[in-house]
Amino acid sequence: MPNTKAYVMLVCASLFWSGNFIVGKFAFLTDIPPLSLVFYRWLLVWLILLPFTYKEILKYKDVVLNNLQFLFFLGLTSVGLFNSFTYLSLIHTQVINATLLNAAIPAIIILLCFLFRIESTNKFQIVGLIVSIIGVISILTKLNLDILISLDFNKGDLIMIAGVLSWGIYSTLLKKKTFTLPLLTLVHIICTFGLICVTPQYLYELSQGQIIKFDSNLVYTLTFLAIFPSIGSYYCWAGAVSIIGANRAGISLSLIPLFSSIMAIILFKEEFQFFHLIGAILIILGLLLSNKEVKNA
């Protein structure tokens, strides 16, 4: 059944992306520069995919050329921005914070789909959006009114919010796609444009004296990132969205903080605090509301 396949793909994508947050924090702790990591991660992905997709790219070159601007924005918002924001955020905040904020992506997708009139929005989705935003604010403020009044938010949390917005735009654009490309070919093309966007970031980091060290830690990190959170997750996510739509697919992203928090508590001894619980409850409640269907009388 197509829907069953879509949900299996979404669970896999969420699990792989959970690993991305864990490895991102590991990279920071082992002094791997974040923007260099993004660049070499996607360069490796590009090289791995090339033997499998170059014939399809040539076959569909007219489709690619006719949609260059659209494909560029897919690469920019996903590979070029979301990944960079994610790794930069993990320098300043916990994995738990970053992944809980990431769970608000479905609310952003609903909002953007409504604004761009890509998918219809019902009253439950509007309420769910509001509840999810309150959950995000709970995490940003740590339920401390002084933080809200002074706007003294954690830098890493704000960077992750920027990542959430960029991924929401990517998912919304993906739903708006009107052309057909094989999934792996689409991932490779998105990767290509993403690399173009990441290269200036990488060069800037080098100019600041942040030199990446090529050792076993980097090899293991890049191998994992290239296979699972890159090729695997992007393939599964794009495939699921094409089957059940961006709004319904977005609900699965609530699994990412669950998987990631468990791993972060075990591996990095992070603490799951009361404001995390309240924020998580509100975000998940918002997701459940937004996924509720309105039946015609």
Number of C-alpha atoms within 10 A of each C-alpha: 5 9 11 10 13 22 20 12 24 26 18 19 27 24 21 25 26 26 20 24 27 22 20 25 25 17 21 17 11 11 14 21 20 26 26 21 23 26 25 20 21 25 19 16 22 21 12 15 17 14 9 13 20 13 12 14 19 11 11 15 12 11 14 19 10 11 14 14 12 16 22 19 19 27 26 24 23 23 27 28 23 24 27 23 21 28 27 22 27 27 18 17 18 21 27 27 23 28 27 29 29 23 27 29 27 31 27 24 27 26 20 19 23 17 12 12 11 15 19 12 16 16 13 18 25 18 16 26 25 17 23 31 20 17 28 26 16 22 25 26 19 20 17 12 11 11 14 15 9 8 11 11 14 15 15 22 25 18 21 27 22 17 27 27 19 24 25 28 21 22 27 26 21 18 19 16 12 7 9 10 14 12 17 20 20 21 23 26 24 24 28 21 21 27 24 16 20 25 18 13 20 22 14 13 17 15 10 8 8 17 14 17 12 9 8 9 14 19 11 11 18 21 13 17 26 20 16 19 22 22 22 19 22 24 21 23 24 24 19 25 22 15 15 14 18 26 26 18 23 26 21 20 25 23 21 24 26 18 19 25 26 15 19 22 14 11 11 14 10 15 13 15 11 12 18 22 15 17 26 25 15 22 30 22 18 27 30 16 19 28 19 14 11 10 5 4 3
